[in-house]
Amino acid sequence: MSVEWIGYGYAALVASGGIIGYVKAGSVPSLAAGLLFGSLAGLGAYQMSQDPKNVWISLVASGTLTGVMGMRFFNTGKFMPAGLIAGASLLMLGRIGMKMLQKPHQP
């Protein structure tokens, strides 16, 4: 059983983005969304650490953030924070997709 370090790092990035948005701009919605989706990503990373095929919470969290932040990046053209989170979420989606396609290891 391996620890899902990349998933935990992604969760920390999302949560810290919400905190930074609150500190810099006083945005309570950024704080709430960052902590909610960061927590979901952290829970998903924990579940994937326990069972590598249990990807559904991570898939929903990263998929939602890819769509929402991708649209925000498309509309504003600003890389920070929308482009960064959209890109990281898209990479996480690709990683989860690869995990879904992997065959289980034989002991």
Secondary structure, 3 states (H helix, E strand, C coil): CCCCHHHHHHHHHHHHHHHHHHHHHCCHHHHHHHHHHHHHHHHHHHHHHHCCCCCHHHHHHHHHHHHHHHHHHHHHCCHHHHHHHHHHHHHHHHHHHHHHHCCCCCC
